[in-house]
Amino acid sequence: MSERKGGDEKVVEVEGLGARYGADVVLQDVNLDVCRGEILVIAGTSGCGKSTLLRHMIGLSLPSEGRVKIDGVDITLASEEALKTVRRGIGVLFQSSALLGSMTLAENVALPFTEFYDFPGPVLDTMVRIKLSMVGLEGYEDHFPAELSGGMKKRAGIARAMALDPKVLFFDEPFAGLDPITSAELEMLIKKLNNGMGTTMVIVSHELDAIFNIAGRIVMLHKDKKGIIAEGDPRVLRDRSPDERVRRFFSRKIDEEEPDGT
């Protein structure tokens, strides 16, 4: 197993997690820790449950078995008040960026602030400008999402996810649909934010270049196992894993399926 940046202080703990849709079991007995300051990538082919696991880790779905703890709080059992506190400490970038098209970038980034705080207008404006500047979008406050490129939308989504200086950032396929240059720029931004702020990051991705460039550690899911089949440094897994499924994934000797949202 690779050395974990930030030591062994656990920020996210997944214990015995199971997930199903009706009678269809997607995940079973998944155990996973995320340590403070690390970049963890959840990898695997389409249909293996990557996004399903992420949705359970951020509390959008309740597990059929097991639990998820964030900073020691069991979010599967927490009260609404406790959940509100937990949500203040996490940020999420969805695959589509989930920006509201009827709002400017400034208004989109301001949403988390207005949900939890009552800042005066000038203070709110300053906070929004700072967040947009951190992702290289200074001067775009009055632009609407439709006026931006795909990569700029991703950056804006990150700015909104970072609004409240979260302890953990969750990304769902952040590199999907991006050209290689834009993807590389986004990788650099993610590493810069992790190094500069020490933010813990959990990233769902099947993009091999991104995995090798940003992951300190990966966990790999497989749909036959309905859970984790490998964990560690991606380069070590690529070169030394005894599991043929892992080696085939890293050598791309598999037929990728169309994404099915899991």
C-alpha positions as CSV (number, residue, x, y, z in Angstrom):
1,M,0.0,0.0,0.0
2,S,1.2,3.5,-0.8
3,E,2.2,6.0,1.8
4,R,-0.7,8.3,2.6
5,K,-0.2,12.0,2.5
6,G,-1.4,13.6,5.7
7,G,-0.7,10.5,7.8
8,D,-3.4,8.2,9.1
9,E,-6.0,10.7,10.4
10,K,-9.2,9.4,8.9
11,V,-11.6,12.0,7.5
12,V,-14.0,9.6,5.7
13,E,-14.7,6.0,6.8
14,V,-16.8,3.6,4.9
15,E,-17.7,0.5,6.9
16,G,-19.4,-2.6,5.5
17,L,-21.3,-0.6,2.9
18,G,-23.9,-2.2,0.7
19,A,-25.9,-0.5,-2.0
20,R,-28.7,-1.9,-4.1
21,Y,-31.4,-0.7,-6.5
22,G,-34.4,-2.8,-5.8
23,A,-33.2,-6.4,-6.1
24,D,-30.0,-5.4,-8.0
25,V,-27.0,-5.4,-5.7
26,V,-24.4,-2.9,-6.8
27,L,-22.0,-2.9,-3.9
28,Q,-21.5,-5.2,-0.9
29,D,-19.3,-5.1,2.1
30,V,-17.2,-2.1,0.9
31,N,-14.6,-0.9,3.5
32,L,-12.6,2.2,2.8
33,D,-10.8,5.0,4.7
34,V,-9.8,8.4,3.3
35,C,-7.0,10.2,5.2
36,R,-6.6,13.9,5.7
37,G,-4.8,15.7,2.9
38,E,-4.6,12.8,0.4
39,I,-6.0,12.5,-3.2
40,L,-7.8,9.2,-3.4
41,V,-9.2,8.1,-6.8
42,I,-12.0,5.6,-7.1
43,A,-11.3,3.7,-10.3
44,G,-12.8,0.9,-12.4
45,T,-14.7,0.2,-15.6
46,S,-18.2,1.4,-16.3
47,G,-20.9,-0.2,-14.2
48,C,-18.7,-1.1,-11.3
49,G,-20.3,1.2,-8.8
50,K,-17.9,4.2,-8.7
51,S,-20.6,6.9,-8.8
52,T,-22.9,4.9,-6.6
53,L,-20.2,4.7,-3.9
54,L,-19.6,8.5,-4.2
55,R,-23.3,9.2,-3.8
56,H,-23.3,7.2,-0.6
57,M,-20.1,8.8,0.7
58,I,-21.7,12.3,0.4
59,G,-25.0,11.3,1.8
60,L,-27.2,11.5,-1.3
61,S,-28.1,7.9,-0.9
62,L,-28.5,5.7,2.1
63,P,-26.8,2.3,2.1
64,S,-28.7,-0.9,2.4
65,E,-26.0,-2.1,4.9
66,G,-23.1,-0.5,6.7
67,R,-22.4,3.1,7.4
68,V,-20.4,6.2,6.3
69,K,-18.6,8.5,8.7
70,I,-17.3,11.9,7.9
71,D,-15.1,13.5,10.6
72,G,-16.4,10.9,13.0
73,V,-20.1,11.6,12.3
74,D,-22.2,8.7,11.1
75,I,-24.1,10.4,8.3
76,T,-26.4,7.4,7.8
77,L,-27.9,8.0,11.3
78,A,-27.2,11.7,11.8
79,S,-29.9,14.2,12.6
80,E,-30.7,17.0,10.1
81,E,-28.8,19.5,12.2
82,A,-25.7,17.2,12.4
83,L,-25.9,16.6,8.6
84,K,-26.0,20.4,8.0
85,T,-22.8,20.7,9.9
86,V,-21.2,17.9,8.0
87,R,-22.3,19.3,4.6
88,R,-20.7,22.6,5.5
89,G,-17.4,20.8,5.6
90,I,-17.6,19.1,2.2
91,G,-17.8,20.2,-1.4
92,V,-19.0,18.3,-4.4
93,L,-18.2,18.7,-8.1
94,F,-20.7,16.7,-10.2
95,Q,-19.9,15.4,-13.6
96,S,-22.1,18.0,-15.3
97,S,-20.8,20.7,-13.0
98,A,-24.4,21.3,-12.0
99,L,-24.2,25.1,-12.6
100,L,-27.6,26.9,-12.7
101,G,-27.9,28.3,-16.2
102,S,-30.1,31.2,-15.2
103,M,-27.5,32.5,-12.8
104,T,-24.2,34.2,-13.4
105,L,-21.0,32.6,-12.2
106,A,-20.9,34.9,-9.2
107,E,-24.5,34.0,-8.3
108,N,-23.6,30.3,-8.6
109,V,-20.6,30.5,-6.4
110,A,-22.5,32.6,-3.9
111,L,-25.1,29.9,-3.3
112,P,-23.2,28.0,-0.5
113,F,-22.5,31.2,1.3
114,T,-26.1,32.3,1.3
115,E,-27.2,28.8,2.4
116,F,-25.1,28.9,5.6
117,Y,-24.3,32.5,6.3
118,D,-25.8,36.0,6.1
119,F,-22.8,38.1,4.8
120,P,-23.3,41.7,3.8
121,G,-23.3,42.2,0.0
122,P,-19.8,43.7,-0.3
123,V,-18.3,40.9,1.8
124,L,-20.1,38.2,-0.3
125,D,-18.9,39.8,-3.5
126,T,-15.3,39.7,-2.2
127,M,-15.6,36.1,-1.2
128,V,-16.9,35.1,-4.6
129,R,-14.2,36.9,-6.4
130,I,-11.5,35.2,-4.3
131,K,-13.0,31.8,-5.1
132,L,-13.2,32.5,-8.8
133,S,-9.7,33.9,-8.8
134,M,-8.4,30.7,-7.2
135,V,-9.5,28.7,-10.2
136,G,-8.4,31.2,-12.8
137,L,-11.8,32.7,-13.6
138,E,-11.3,36.2,-12.3
139,G,-13.2,38.7,-14.4
140,Y,-15.9,36.2,-15.3
141,E,-18.2,37.0,-12.5
142,D,-21.0,38.2,-14.7
143,H,-20.8,35.5,-17.3
144,F,-23.5,32.8,-17.6
145,P,-22.6,29.1,-17.8
146,A,-23.7,28.9,-21.5
147,E,-21.0,31.4,-22.3
148,L,-18.2,29.2,-21.0
149,S,-16.2,26.3,-22.4
150,G,-16.4,22.8,-20.8
151,G,-13.2,23.3,-18.9
152,M,-14.3,26.7,-17.6
153,K,-17.5,25.2,-16.3
154,K,-15.6,22.6,-14.4
155,R,-13.4,25.3,-12.9
156,A,-16.5,27.3,-11.9
157,G,-18.0,24.1,-10.3
158,I,-14.8,23.7,-8.3
159,A,-15.0,27.3,-7.2
160,R,-18.5,26.7,-5.9
161,A,-17.5,23.4,-4.3
162,M,-14.7,25.2,-2.5
163,A,-16.8,28.2,-1.3
164,L,-16.9,27.2,2.3
165,D,-13.3,26.0,2.5
166,P,-14.4,22.3,2.8
167,K,-12.2,19.7,4.5
168,V,-13.1,17.2,1.8
169,L,-13.8,17.7,-1.9
170,F,-15.6,15.0,-3.9
171,F,-15.3,14.9,-7.7
172,D,-17.5,12.8,-10.0
173,E,-15.7,12.2,-13.3
174,P,-14.2,15.7,-13.5
175,F,-12.2,14.9,-16.7
176,A,-15.2,13.5,-18.6
177,G,-15.7,15.2,-22.0
178,L,-12.6,17.4,-21.8
179,D,-9.9,17.5,-24.5
180,P,-6.4,16.4,-23.4
181,I,-5.0,19.9,-22.9
182,T,-8.0,21.1,-20.9
183,S,-7.9,17.9,-18.8
184,A,-4.2,18.4,-18.1
185,E,-4.9,22.0,-17.0
186,L,-7.6,20.7,-14.6
187,E,-5.3,18.1,-13.2
188,M,-2.7,20.9,-12.5
189,L,-5.4,22.9,-10.7
190,I,-6.5,20.0,-8.6
191,K,-2.9,19.3,-7.5
192,K,-2.3,23.0,-6.8
193,L,-5.4,23.2,-4.6
194,N,-4.4,20.0,-2.8
195,N,-0.8,21.1,-2.2
196,G,-1.7,24.7,-1.3
197,M,-4.6,24.1,0.9
198,G,-4.2,20.5,2.1
199,T,-7.8,19.7,1.0
200,T,-8.6,16.1,1.1
201,M,-10.0,14.9,-2.3
202,V,-12.0,11.9,-3.4
203,I,-12.2,11.6,-7.2
204,V,-14.2,9.2,-9.3
205,S,-12.4,8.6,-12.6
206,H,-11.5,5.9,-15.1
207,E,-9.1,8.2,-17.1
208,L,-5.7,6.6,-16.8
209,D,-3.6,9.7,-17.5
210,A,-5.4,11.6,-14.8
211,I,-5.1,8.7,-12.4
212,F,-1.3,8.5,-12.8
213,N,-0.9,12.3,-12.6
214,I,-2.9,13.1,-9.5
215,A,-3.7,10.0,-7.4
216,G,-1.7,9.4,-4.3
217,R,-3.7,6.2,-3.8
218,I,-6.5,4.5,-5.7
219,V,-9.2,1.9,-4.9
220,M,-10.4,-0.1,-7.8
221,L,-13.9,-1.5,-8.0
222,H,-15.1,-4.4,-10.1
223,K,-18.7,-5.2,-11.0
224,D,-18.2,-8.9,-10.5
225,K,-16.9,-8.5,-7.0
226,K,-19.4,-5.7,-6.3
227,G,-16.6,-4.0,-4.3
228,I,-12.9,-3.3,-4.1
229,I,-10.5,-5.6,-5.8
230,A,-7.3,-3.5,-5.4
231,E,-5.9,-0.6,-3.4
232,G,-2.6,1.3,-3.5
233,D,-0.3,3.3,-5.7
234,P,-1.6,3.1,-9.3
235,R,1.9,2.5,-10.7
236,V,2.6,-0.3,-8.4
237,L,-0.8,-1.9,-9.2
238,R,-0.2,-1.5,-12.9
239,D,3.2,-3.2,-12.7
240,R,2.9,-5.7,-9.9
241,S,-0.7,-6.5,-9.2
242,P,-1.4,-10.3,-9.1
243,D,-5.0,-9.7,-10.2
244,E,-5.3,-10.0,-14.0
245,R,-8.4,-7.7,-13.9
246,V,-6.3,-4.9,-12.4
247,R,-3.5,-5.4,-15.0
248,R,-6.0,-5.4,-17.8
249,F,-7.6,-2.2,-16.6
250,F,-4.3,-0.4,-16.6
251,S,-3.2,-1.8,-19.9
252,R,-6.6,-1.0,-21.5
253,K,-7.0,-4.6,-22.6
254,I,-10.8,-4.4,-21.9
255,D,-13.8,-3.3,-23.9
256,E,-15.1,-0.2,-22.2
257,E,-18.8,0.0,-21.9
258,E,-21.0,3.0,-22.1
259,P,-21.3,4.8,-18.7
260,D,-24.5,3.8,-16.9
261,G,-24.3,6.2,-14.0
262,T,-23.1,3.7,-11.4
